[in-house]
């Protein structure tokens, strides 16, 4: 009897976690999870601030590390092209505002870096590593109505910005980007 009860509990737990593991992050077509976070200059940004514009919300691991620097600098270098397409870029990590300020200044980053020091926003986007110490490298393209238009999981540091530009052009012309 004990083993049967234990088996039933184990199966119930397995089904619970299996069903909730996939439901954790937003899906394409769903409303983007809200956020209110400070940037490297202490200015607070909310998702609603970007309503009516395309938003490239990219989560990255850590300020001033090789991969994160490459990704940030690619977005920096492509910022005019992204702007011409009506998109704004915002980076998010669990680093604090002082770290973001140093990183942004060192590499002349012209976009907000949001400090998600508690990891709550990264968690809502299923972009927080298991131990909560760092964000995952995921990017979300959010449409002007605040819905997820495209998700880049484990985004490439060297190609993420170019992929976003290519997909944004497709989306704006009514095409569907590749999954």
N, C-alpha and C positions, 0 to 999 in steps of 0.2 A: 504494500500500500504506500509506504514512504517513497519508494522509487517511482511509482506512478505519479504521485503528487509532485515530486521533484521534477520529473520529466515534463509534466504539464506546465509548471512554473517556468522551466527553462525554455520551453517552446513559446510561451507567452512573451517572455522577455526578448527572445530572438525576433519574434514578429514585430514587437513594439519598436525595437531599435532598427530593424530593417526598414520598416515603414517610415520612421522619422529621419533616418540618415539621408534619404533622398529628398525630403521635404525641407531640409534646413535652409538652403539658399534660394534666392529668387530664380525664377525661370523666365525665359524669353516670353514676352507678352504680358507679364505680371507687372504690377506697380513696383517701382524700385523702393526698397526700404528707406525710410526717412533717416536723416542724420542732422546733427547740430554739433559742429566741431570747430575748434580754433585753428587758424593757420599759423605760418611761421612769423607773421607780424602781429599776432594776437587778435586778428579780426575773425569773428564767428561767421561760419558759412552753414547754410541749411540747404537741403535738397530743393526746397521751394524757390530758392534764389535763382535757380537755373531753369525754371519753368519757361517754356517758349524757346529754349535753345537745346541743342544736342549737348550732352555731357559725356565726356570720357572720364570715368571714375576708375582710376587704377590703384590697386593695392600693391604695395611692394614691401619687401622684407626688412630692409634697414638702410638708413641714410649712409651715404658715402662708402658703400661697398661696391665692388666692381660691377656686378650685374645690375644693381639698382641705379648706379651712376650711368651706365650705358643706356638703360631704359629711359631715365629722366632726360638725358642729353638728346636722345632721339626725339622725344616729345618736344623738347626745347627747340631743336633744329627744324621741326616740322610745324611749329606753332602758327606760323602765318598761313600755311596751307590749310591747317585744321580750322583756323579762324575764318578763312574764306568759305569754308564749307559749313559755317555756322556752329562750330563745335568749340566748347571750352574744355580744358584739361584740368583735372584735379587729382593729385596724388594723395594717398592715405597710407600711413604706417602707424605702428604703436610707439614710435619715437616721440619725444616731447617737442614742444614748440622751439626751444633753444637749439636742439639738434637740427630741426628742420630749417631754422634760420641760417645756421652755419652752412648746411648743405646747399640751400637755395642761393646763398651769396657766393659760395665757392664756385658754383657751376652756372651762375647767372640764370637761374630757373625763373621764367616769367609767369608761372602759374602757382596757385595755392598748393601748399603741402599741408594736409590736415593731420593734426595730432590726435590719434585715437588711442590715448595712453591706457585706457581700460580695456581696449579691444572689443568694445560693445558693437560698434558699427561693423568692424571686420567680421564679427560673429554673425551679425544679421545677414551679411552677404556671403556667408559660408567661406570666408577668406581669412580665418584665424587658425593658425597651426594648433595642434592638439594641446600643447602645453601653455598656450596663450601668450608666449613670449614674443612672437613675431607674426606678421601677416603672411598669407600666401600670396604668390604673384599672379593675381587674377585681375582682369580688366572687364568693366561693364560699360557698354555703350547704352546710354539712356536717352530716349527720344524726347522731343519737346513737350510731350504730355506726361512725362515722368514714368514711362514704362520701359522695361528692359528690352532693348532691340537686339543686342548681341552680347554674348559672353565669351571671353577668352580665358580658359582655365590654364594654369601654368604658362602664362604668356611668355613669349620669347622676348628677351631683353633687346635683341638686335632688330627684330621684325615687328614688334607690337604696334608701334606708331604707323608704319607703312600699311599693316593689315587693317588698322582702324580707318585710315584714309581711304583705302580701296573699298572697304565695306560701307563706309559712310557715303561714298559716291554712289554705290549700288542702291542703298536704302533711299537716298534722296531722289533717285531716278525711278523708284518703284520696283526695283529688282530685289530679290532675296539674296543676302550674302550666304556663302557656303557655311555650313554648320561647323 
